[in-house]
């Protein structure tokens, strides 16, 4: 399956548009990661624990998007966009949404 942020796939013609598809992931950040990120914030540097959580959530959202498009007979998703939101009372939930147009390429 081709997944791209561009509106088309170079060298391929879109034969059919199948609709807009989404992949959503809501991920909680646990106390240990929050504590480690707080130390990083205090002393400076990159927060590897938060970065790892963000990478996993993004990859999961893209896999879910791909799975839903594939189930509808698509062989590509074009115009992919990824959005991030922080949720929850203490901002300890991360929502990642991947969206795009499912298509059938010739």
DALIN-V941766 format. One record per residue. N is the residue number from 1. PHI is phi in whole degrees, 0 to 359 (none if undefined). Layout:
# DALIN-V941766
n = (N | N)
phi = (PHI | PHI)
This chain:
# DALIN-V941766
n = (1 | 2 | 3 | 4 | 5 | 6 | 7 | 8 | 9 | 10 | 11 | 12 | 13 | 14 | 15 | 16 | 17 | 18 | 19 | 20 | 21 | 22 | 23 | 24 | 25 | 26 | 27 | 28 | 29 | 30 | 31 | 32 | 33 | 34 | 35 | 36 | 37 | 38 | 39 | 40 | 41 | 42 | 43 | 44 | 45 | 46 | 47 | 48 | 49 | 50 | 51 | 52 | 53 | 54 | 55 | 56 | 57 | 58 | 59 | 60 | 61 | 62 | 63 | 64 | 65 | 66 | 67 | 68 | 69 | 70 | 71 | 72 | 73 | 74 | 75 | 76 | 77 | 78 | 79 | 80 | 81 | 82 | 83 | 84 | 85 | 86 | 87 | 88 | 89 | 90 | 91 | 92 | 93 | 94 | 95 | 96 | 97 | 98 | 99 | 100 | 101 | 102 | 103 | 104 | 105 | 106)
phi = (none | 268 | 235 | 216 | 277 | 281 | 282 | 207 | 244 | 304 | 82 | 234 | 257 | 282 | 271 | 206 | 262 | 252 | 119 | 267 | 238 | 228 | 227 | 238 | 221 | 243 | 237 | 272 | 256 | 280 | 301 | 297 | 296 | 296 | 296 | 297 | 294 | 297 | 295 | 298 | 298 | 289 | 268 | 95 | 110 | 266 | 266 | 297 | 294 | 290 | 299 | 298 | 296 | 296 | 298 | 299 | 296 | 296 | 297 | 295 | 296 | 293 | 296 | 294 | 301 | 299 | 297 | 293 | 293 | 298 | 297 | 261 | 87 | 279 | 241 | 199 | 231 | 247 | 65 | 291 | 228 | 239 | 240 | 236 | 220 | 254 | 235 | 94 | 302 | 262 | 67 | 259 | 239 | 245 | 249 | 240 | 238 | 249 | 223 | 185 | 264 | 280 | 223 | 246 | 266 | 289)
